[in-house]
Amino acid sequence: MIFAFLLYFLFLANTVLSKYFICPNRLITLEDGPIGVIPRGRVGLSVIPANYNCTYYFYIPPGFALHFSISTHYEILLGDQIVFTNNLGEEFIIPTPNQHIDEWSASSTASLLIRTISNSSQMFAIYEFVNIHKYYRQKVLETGDYFALNSMKFLYYTFKSHERIKINIAIKSTQDFDPHLEKIFVYDGGDLKNSKMIGNLYKFSRKSGVSTKNNISFINLYDVPSPSYVIGNDYSIISKFAKYKAVLMSKNEQTSGEFYDSSNLSSAYTWICSDCSTFYWNVLKFDKWKTPKEEAFIEVQPLSPSHQMKPILNYSGIHHSDNYFPQLLPTRMFTVINHHSKIGLTINTLNMTNSKWLQPYDGRKGIIHSPSLWDPQTRPSFNYSFEDPDQTYYFNISVKSVNGETLILQSGPEVFQEL
């Protein structure tokens, strides 16, 4: 009798639960309301009935995204499962036992599978159709520029060009991998309403990183705090290199590494400083065993390859001297092009290096540039003082005359000479 009562109680409980977990027989669309809940009519965690198997399908109109906020209390070991599938068909199994997570899908379809064996699992989900253009403002960049992935609050970025665009990720030199890249959506085009979402930034950059159009856009719907940067270049320019990489630094950092180019082309590397406008190149070493000196040379050009500015610095494997270093690079971004060389280099943004740069010594070489030569957007002026009260020095200065420009040299406290 007691056993029969328990069976009746369980049947009654399952019947009550099933009243809320009704499997829809059609697509859920924006016309059903911009916001909804699963199970319908409930607030908070609800017990999912045993042997429940339902897939909720959603149609997401162009220019919209679907936001799911899911709370669960269940155990996969019991055979229960909750799976979110986005517009690309990528499945995300909701982890256990107690979780609250957010998932997003771009247009045009997504689904939520709820499948149980036990009657001990609980869940509650809120979904919302989000009008991207209502909440996110577009910021358009030319190729050759970059942006920070943590600066995308209510913004989405678009690179525009006259041709296809190559995307590269500039990751902090102290990091090997940025997991947040998987949460950045990539759209192949400049209008999120009429462009197709083609993947997340991590997979896209690993696969090809090349757009099919002359615009490409990025949006951070998950609002993840990624420390990385994205740089876009014209594909025809980047494709000329055997290898291209972007390196991200910030002030008071140092990076060292080896770079090898054995191709018939050349390799290029762009350095970006996130919060400074001065680099110091401290060390450049040519590997004498893997560098054909008569062919090996290094070029340093302002900004990115897409800016197509002429190289300002050149270092040859034959005539190389340590007396050129440290060399000041008064810029937020520059590109090193390696031709047929294996090199080791050290670059930093340390304030302490400034004193070494300003320290004269016998045989010291180096070049002083106006910051405006490295970046036309900066002021065309500079002021450096090279001092050593215990030494006498002879300076050889080569200056290209420019109309309207003045160079003033001061020797000692009162002696001035205008060139």
C-alpha positions as CSV (number, residue, x, y, z in Angstrom):
1,M,0.0,0.0,0.0
2,I,2.8,2.4,0.9
3,F,4.7,1.4,-2.2
4,A,1.6,2.1,-4.3
5,F,1.2,5.5,-2.6
6,L,4.8,6.4,-3.4
7,L,4.4,5.5,-7.0
8,Y,1.2,7.6,-7.2
9,F,3.0,10.5,-5.5
10,L,5.9,10.3,-7.9
11,F,3.5,10.2,-10.9
12,L,1.6,13.2,-9.5
13,A,4.8,15.2,-9.0
14,N,6.1,14.4,-12.5
15,T,2.7,15.4,-13.9
16,V,2.9,18.8,-12.1
17,L,6.5,19.4,-13.3
18,S,5.5,18.5,-16.8
19,K,2.9,21.2,-16.8
20,Y,5.8,23.8,-16.9
21,F,8.2,22.0,-19.1
22,I,6.1,21.9,-22.2
23,C,8.2,21.3,-25.4
24,P,7.3,23.8,-28.1
25,N,6.4,22.5,-31.5
26,R,7.7,25.5,-33.5
27,L,10.5,28.0,-33.6
28,I,10.6,30.6,-30.9
29,T,11.0,34.0,-32.6
30,L,11.1,37.7,-31.7
31,E,7.4,37.9,-32.4
32,D,6.9,35.8,-29.3
33,G,8.4,38.6,-27.2
34,P,11.9,40.0,-26.8
35,I,12.3,38.2,-23.5
36,G,11.2,34.8,-22.3
37,V,11.9,32.1,-19.7
38,I,12.4,28.3,-19.6
39,P,10.3,26.8,-18.1
40,R,7.6,29.1,-19.2
41,G,5.7,30.8,-16.3
42,R,8.3,30.0,-13.7
43,V,10.8,32.1,-11.8
44,G,13.9,30.5,-10.3
45,L,15.2,27.0,-10.4
46,S,12.6,24.4,-11.4
47,V,12.9,20.6,-11.2
48,I,13.0,19.0,-14.7
49,P,10.8,15.9,-15.0
50,A,12.4,12.6,-15.5
51,N,12.8,11.3,-19.1
52,Y,12.3,14.8,-20.5
53,N,13.8,15.2,-24.0
54,C,13.2,18.5,-25.7
55,T,15.1,20.9,-28.0
56,Y,14.0,24.5,-28.0
57,Y,14.7,26.1,-31.4
58,F,15.1,29.8,-31.9
59,Y,15.1,32.0,-35.0
60,I,17.3,35.1,-34.6
61,P,16.6,37.9,-37.1
62,P,19.5,39.7,-38.9
63,G,21.0,42.5,-36.7
64,F,20.0,40.7,-33.5
65,A,21.8,38.3,-31.1
66,L,20.3,35.8,-28.7
67,H,21.4,36.0,-25.1
68,F,20.9,33.1,-22.8
69,S,21.3,33.4,-19.0
70,I,21.2,29.8,-17.6
71,S,21.2,28.6,-14.0
72,T,21.4,24.9,-13.3
73,H,21.7,22.4,-10.5
74,Y,22.1,19.0,-12.0
75,E,24.6,16.1,-12.4
76,I,25.7,14.7,-15.8
77,L,26.7,11.4,-14.1
78,L,23.0,10.7,-13.7
79,G,22.6,10.9,-17.5
80,D,21.0,14.3,-17.6
81,Q,22.2,16.9,-20.1
82,I,21.7,20.5,-21.0
83,V,23.3,21.7,-24.3
84,F,23.3,25.1,-25.9
85,T,24.0,25.2,-29.7
86,N,24.9,28.5,-31.4
87,N,24.4,29.7,-35.0
88,L,27.6,27.9,-36.2
89,G,26.4,24.6,-34.8
90,E,28.9,24.7,-32.0
91,E,27.7,22.8,-28.9
92,F,28.3,24.0,-25.4
93,I,27.4,21.4,-22.7
94,I,26.4,23.3,-19.6
95,P,28.8,22.2,-16.8
96,T,27.7,20.7,-13.5
97,P,26.8,20.6,-10.7
98,N,25.8,24.2,-9.8
99,Q,26.3,26.8,-12.5
100,H,25.2,30.2,-13.7
101,I,26.5,31.0,-17.2
102,D,25.8,33.2,-20.1
103,E,25.8,32.2,-23.8
104,W,25.3,34.1,-27.0
105,S,24.4,33.3,-30.5
106,A,24.4,35.4,-33.6
107,S,21.8,35.2,-36.4
108,S,20.1,33.1,-37.6
109,T,19.4,30.0,-35.4
110,A,20.2,28.6,-32.0
111,S,18.9,25.8,-29.8
112,L,18.8,24.6,-26.2
113,L,18.6,20.8,-25.6
114,I,17.2,19.6,-22.2
115,R,17.4,15.8,-21.8
116,T,17.0,14.0,-18.5
117,I,16.8,10.5,-17.1
118,S,16.4,11.4,-13.4
119,N,14.0,13.8,-11.8
120,S,16.6,15.5,-9.6
121,S,17.9,18.1,-12.0
122,Q,16.9,21.7,-11.9
123,M,17.3,24.6,-14.2
124,F,16.0,28.1,-15.1
125,A,16.9,30.1,-18.2
126,I,16.1,33.6,-19.4
127,Y,16.6,34.4,-23.1
128,E,16.5,37.8,-24.8
129,F,16.6,38.9,-28.4
130,V,19.1,41.8,-28.4
131,N,19.1,44.5,-31.1
132,I,22.8,45.0,-31.6
133,H,22.5,48.4,-33.3
134,K,20.4,49.6,-30.4
135,Y,23.0,48.9,-27.7
136,Y,26.3,48.9,-29.6
137,R,27.9,51.8,-31.5
138,Q,30.2,51.1,-34.5
139,K,33.8,52.4,-34.6
140,V,35.4,52.2,-38.0
141,L,39.2,51.9,-38.4
142,E,41.5,52.0,-41.4
143,T,43.8,49.1,-42.0
144,G,47.1,49.5,-40.2
145,D,45.4,50.5,-37.0
146,Y,44.6,48.4,-34.0
147,F,42.2,48.3,-31.0
148,A,42.1,46.9,-27.5
149,L,39.7,44.0,-26.9
150,N,38.9,45.4,-23.5
151,S,37.7,48.7,-24.9
152,M,34.6,47.2,-26.5
153,K,32.0,48.1,-24.0
154,F,28.9,48.9,-26.1
155,L,31.2,49.2,-29.1
156,Y,31.9,47.0,-32.1
157,Y,34.9,47.6,-34.3
158,T,35.1,47.5,-38.1
159,F,38.3,47.5,-40.2
160,K,37.7,48.9,-43.7
161,S,40.0,48.7,-46.8
162,H,39.9,48.7,-50.5
163,E,40.8,45.0,-50.5
164,R,40.7,41.9,-48.2
165,I,41.9,42.3,-44.7
166,K,44.4,40.2,-42.7
167,I,43.8,40.1,-39.0
168,N,46.5,39.4,-36.4
169,I,46.3,39.1,-32.6
170,A,48.8,41.0,-30.5
171,I,49.1,39.1,-27.3
172,K,51.1,40.3,-24.3
173,S,54.7,39.1,-24.4
174,T,54.1,37.6,-21.0
175,Q,51.2,35.4,-22.2
176,D,51.2,32.3,-24.3
177,F,47.4,32.1,-24.9
178,D,44.4,34.4,-24.4
179,P,41.3,32.2,-23.6
180,H,39.0,35.3,-24.0
181,L,39.5,35.3,-27.8
182,E,36.9,32.5,-28.0
183,K,34.2,34.9,-26.8
184,I,34.8,37.6,-29.4
185,F,32.5,37.3,-32.5
186,V,33.8,38.0,-36.0
187,Y,31.5,39.2,-38.8
188,D,32.6,39.1,-42.4
189,G,31.6,42.6,-43.4
190,G,31.0,46.1,-42.1
191,D,27.3,45.9,-41.3
192,L,26.2,43.4,-38.6
193,K,22.7,43.4,-39.9
194,N,23.7,42.2,-43.4
195,S,27.0,40.5,-42.6
196,K,27.5,36.8,-41.6
197,M,29.0,35.9,-38.3
198,I,31.8,33.5,-39.3
199,G,33.3,32.4,-36.0
200,N,35.0,33.5,-32.8
201,L,38.2,35.4,-33.0
202,Y,40.5,32.6,-31.7
203,K,39.4,30.1,-34.4
204,F,39.3,32.7,-37.1
205,S,42.8,34.0,-36.5
206,R,44.1,30.4,-36.3
207,K,42.4,29.3,-39.5
208,S,43.2,32.1,-41.9
209,G,42.5,35.5,-40.4
210,V,41.6,36.8,-43.8
211,S,38.2,38.4,-44.7
212,T,36.4,37.7,-47.9
213,K,35.3,41.3,-48.2
214,N,36.9,44.7,-47.7
215,N,35.3,45.1,-44.3
216,I,35.5,42.9,-41.2
217,S,33.8,43.5,-37.8
218,F,34.2,42.4,-34.2
219,I,31.9,42.5,-31.2
220,N,32.4,41.4,-27.6
221,L,28.9,40.4,-26.5
222,Y,30.3,38.4,-23.5
223,D,32.1,41.6,-22.3
224,V,35.2,39.5,-21.5
225,P,38.2,41.4,-20.2
226,S,40.7,40.3,-22.8
227,P,44.2,42.0,-22.5
228,S,45.0,41.4,-26.2
229,Y,44.8,43.8,-29.2
230,V,43.7,43.2,-32.8
231,I,45.6,44.8,-35.7
232,G,44.2,44.8,-39.3
233,N,46.4,45.0,-42.4
234,D,45.8,45.0,-46.1
235,Y,46.1,41.3,-47.2
236,S,48.1,42.1,-50.4
237,I,50.8,43.7,-48.2
238,I,51.0,41.1,-45.5
239,S,51.0,38.2,-48.0
240,K,54.4,39.4,-49.3
241,F,56.0,38.3,-46.1
242,A,56.9,34.7,-45.3
243,K,55.8,35.4,-41.7
244,Y,54.1,38.3,-39.9
245,K,53.5,38.7,-36.2
246,A,52.3,41.4,-33.8
247,V,53.8,41.9,-30.3
248,L,52.0,43.8,-27.5
249,M,53.9,45.6,-24.8
250,S,53.1,48.2,-22.1
251,K,55.2,50.7,-20.3
252,N,58.0,49.4,-18.0
253,E,58.3,46.1,-19.8
254,Q,61.0,44.3,-21.6
255,T,60.9,41.6,-24.3
256,S,63.7,39.5,-25.8
257,G,63.6,36.9,-28.5
258,E,65.2,35.3,-31.6
259,F,63.8,35.9,-35.0
260,Y,64.8,33.8,-38.1
261,D,64.1,34.4,-41.7
262,S,65.5,31.8,-44.2
263,S,62.9,32.4,-46.9
264,N,63.3,34.2,-50.3
265,L,60.8,36.7,-49.0
266,S,61.2,38.3,-45.6
267,S,59.5,38.3,-42.2
268,A,57.9,41.2,-40.4
269,Y,57.1,42.0,-36.8
270,T,55.0,44.9,-35.5
271,W,55.5,46.1,-31.9
272,I,52.6,47.9,-30.3
273,C,52.7,49.7,-26.9
274,S,49.3,49.9,-25.2
275,D,50.0,52.9,-23.0
276,C,53.3,54.5,-24.1
277,S,54.9,56.2,-27.1
278,T,58.5,55.3,-26.6
279,F,60.5,52.2,-27.2
280,Y,64.2,51.5,-26.6
281,W,66.0,49.0,-28.8
282,N,68.8,47.8,-26.5
283,V,70.3,44.8,-28.2
284,L,70.6,43.5,-31.8
285,K,72.8,40.4,-32.5
286,F,73.2,38.7,-35.8
287,D,73.8,34.9,-35.6
288,K,77.0,34.5,-37.5
289,W,76.4,30.9,-38.3
290,K,72.9,31.3,-39.8
291,T,73.2,34.7,-41.3
292,P,74.7,35.3,-44.7
293,K,76.3,38.6,-44.0
294,E,76.3,40.0,-47.5
295,E,72.5,39.4,-47.8
296,A,71.3,40.0,-44.3
297,F,69.9,43.3,-43.2
298,I,67.2,44.6,-40.9
299,E,64.8,47.5,-41.7
300,V,62.7,49.4,-39.2
301,Q,59.7,51.3,-40.5
302,P,57.2,53.4,-38.7
303,L,53.8,52.1,-37.7
304,S,52.4,49.0,-39.5
305,P,53.1,47.5,-42.9
306,S,49.8,48.9,-44.3
307,H,51.0,52.4,-43.7
308,Q,53.7,51.8,-46.3
309,M,56.1,54.3,-44.8
310,K,59.8,54.2,-45.8
311,P,62.2,52.5,-43.4
312,I,63.9,54.9,-41.0
313,L,66.5,52.6,-39.6
314,N,68.7,50.0,-41.4
315,Y,71.1,47.5,-39.8
316,S,73.4,45.4,-41.9
317,G,74.9,42.0,-41.0
318,I,78.3,43.3,-42.3
319,H,78.5,46.7,-40.8
320,H,76.7,46.1,-37.6
321,S,78.0,47.7,-34.4
322,D,76.8,47.6,-30.8
323,N,77.6,51.3,-30.6
324,Y,74.2,52.0,-32.2
325,F,72.4,50.9,-29.1
326,P,70.3,51.7,-27.2
327,Q,68.4,53.3,-30.0
328,L,65.3,55.4,-29.2
329,L,62.1,54.7,-31.1
330,P,59.7,57.6,-30.3
331,T,56.5,55.9,-31.4
332,R,53.6,53.9,-30.2
333,M,54.0,51.3,-33.0
334,F,56.8,50.2,-35.4
335,T,57.6,47.3,-37.7
336,V,60.9,45.3,-38.0
337,I,61.5,43.6,-41.3
338,N,64.0,40.8,-41.2
339,H,65.8,39.9,-44.5
340,H,67.7,36.6,-44.5
341,S,68.8,36.8,-40.9
342,K,68.7,35.1,-37.6
343,I,68.8,37.8,-35.0
344,G,68.4,38.2,-31.3
345,L,67.0,41.4,-29.9
346,T,65.9,43.1,-26.7
347,I,63.4,45.9,-26.8
348,N,62.0,47.6,-23.7
349,T,59.8,50.5,-22.6
350,L,61.6,51.1,-19.3
351,N,62.2,54.6,-18.1
352,M,65.6,53.7,-16.7
353,T,66.8,53.1,-20.3
354,N,66.4,56.8,-21.0
355,S,69.6,57.6,-19.1
356,K,71.6,55.0,-21.2
357,W,70.2,56.5,-24.4
358,L,71.4,60.0,-23.3
359,Q,74.8,58.8,-22.2
360,P,77.5,59.7,-24.7
361,Y,80.8,57.8,-25.1
362,D,83.6,57.5,-27.5
363,G,82.4,55.8,-30.7
364,R,78.7,56.2,-29.8
365,K,76.4,56.1,-32.8
366,G,72.7,56.4,-33.2
367,I,70.1,58.5,-34.8
368,I,67.9,61.2,-33.3
369,H,64.4,61.5,-34.9
370,S,61.5,63.8,-34.6
371,P,58.6,61.7,-33.3
372,S,56.6,63.0,-36.2
373,L,58.7,61.0,-38.6
374,W,57.5,57.9,-36.8
375,D,53.9,58.9,-36.5
376,P,52.6,61.9,-38.5
377,Q,49.9,62.4,-35.8
378,T,52.5,63.4,-33.1
379,R,54.0,66.9,-32.6
380,P,57.1,67.6,-34.8
381,S,59.4,68.7,-32.0
382,F,61.8,67.1,-29.5
383,N,64.4,68.0,-26.9
384,Y,67.2,65.8,-25.7
385,S,70.2,66.6,-23.5
386,F,73.4,64.5,-23.8
387,E,75.7,65.3,-20.8
388,D,78.9,64.2,-19.3
389,P,80.8,67.0,-17.3
390,D,84.0,65.0,-17.2
391,Q,84.5,64.5,-21.0
392,T,85.0,66.5,-24.1
393,Y,83.1,65.3,-27.2
394,Y,83.1,66.0,-30.9
395,F,79.7,65.7,-32.6
396,N,79.0,65.0,-36.3
397,I,75.5,66.0,-37.1
398,S,73.9,65.4,-40.5
399,V,70.7,67.4,-41.0
400,K,68.3,67.5,-43.9
401,S,67.1,71.0,-44.5
402,V,63.3,71.5,-44.3
403,N,61.6,74.9,-45.0
404,G,60.3,76.4,-41.8
405,E,62.2,74.0,-39.5
406,T,64.9,75.1,-37.0
407,L,67.5,73.1,-35.1
408,I,69.1,74.7,-32.1
409,L,72.2,73.2,-30.5
410,Q,73.3,74.3,-27.1
411,S,76.8,73.6,-25.7
412,G,77.1,74.4,-22.1
413,P,74.7,76.7,-20.2
414,E,74.9,79.7,-22.5
415,V,76.3,78.8,-26.0
416,F,73.6,78.4,-28.6
417,Q,73.9,77.7,-32.3
418,E,71.1,77.7,-34.7
419,L,71.2,75.6,-37.9
